[in-house]
Amino acid sequence: MRTARFTIGDVVKHRIYPFRGVVFDVDPVFNNTDEWWEAIPADVRPHKDQPFYHLLAENEETEYVAYVSEQNLLPDDSDQPLRNPQIAEFFHEGPDGHLVYAVQAH
C-alpha cells in the first residue's frame, strides 16, 4: 500500500478538471461504490489501488464534496482562499494562515 501524497488540510487542484479543494479525509485505496466507479469514462478512469481523497471542493459555479484519485491531484499553490462553506465544519485557520483540522472524529 502506498503512502498518501497529500494529508488532511492540504489544498489541491484537479489535474484535468477546473476545480480545487481541501482534503478532509483519505482512503488508502478506492472505497466508493461500483456505480460511482463505472460512471467515470473508461479512458480517464483511475486505478483503484492508490489513495483517494475526500475534498471540500469548488469550481467557478458551486461548492461540493468530491472524491478524487491521487493521480488526478496536484498541489494548489495559488494562495487563493477557498469559499466552500463546509470548511468551517472541519477546519480552523492556524496562526500561519493554513487550515488546521478541527474535527475530533468523523
Residue, then its C-alpha position, 0 to 999 in steps of 0.5 A: m500500500r502506498t503512502a498518501r501524497f497529500t494529508i488532511g488540510d492540504v489544498v489541491k487542484h484537479r489535474i484535468y478538471p477546473f476545480r480545487g479543494v481541501v482534503f478532509d479525509v483519505d482512503p488508502v485505496f478506492n472505497n466508493t461504490d461500483e456505480w460511482w466507479e463505472a460512471i467515470p469514462a473508461d479512458v480517464r478512469p483511475h486505478k483503484d489501488q492508490p489513495f483517494y481523497h475526500l475534498l471540500a471542493e469548488n469550481e467557478e459555479t458551486e461548492y461540493v464534496a468530491y472524491v478524487s484519485e491521487q493521480n488526478l491531484l496536484p498541489d494548489d499553490s495559488d494562495q487563493p482562499l477557498r469559499n466552500p462553506q463546509i470548511a468551517e465544519f472541519f477546519h480552523e485557520g492556524p496562526d500561519g494562515h493554513l487550515v488546521y483540522a478541527v474535527q475530533a472524529h468523523 
